């Protein structure tokens, strides 16, 4: 005979997992605000911008924002990968990181 399932413990585990995912999402949102420099904006302005973005129905505008966001994450990923792959002496003489290759698009 099979052991009966403990639905209470399964529900608790699912609720704990959902809480963890919500906390992680909130932390990532905060990191995104900081990474984009939006933390320098007044909170009421930031809230207004986010509200306006959720209300936009023009697909062209939204697609432009999506592409810009994708480029931001790709640029950030390249910078992170470059920092991990290079040694400490890989910066240019003036202390700045290497410039992107000529074929790379800038947003």
Secondary structure, 3 states (H helix, E strand, C coil): CCCCCCHHHHHHHHHHHHHHHHHHHHHHHHHHHHHHCHHHCCHHHHHHHHHHHHHCCCHHHHHHHHHHHHHHHHHHHHHHHHHHHCCHHHCCCCCCCCCCCCCCCCC
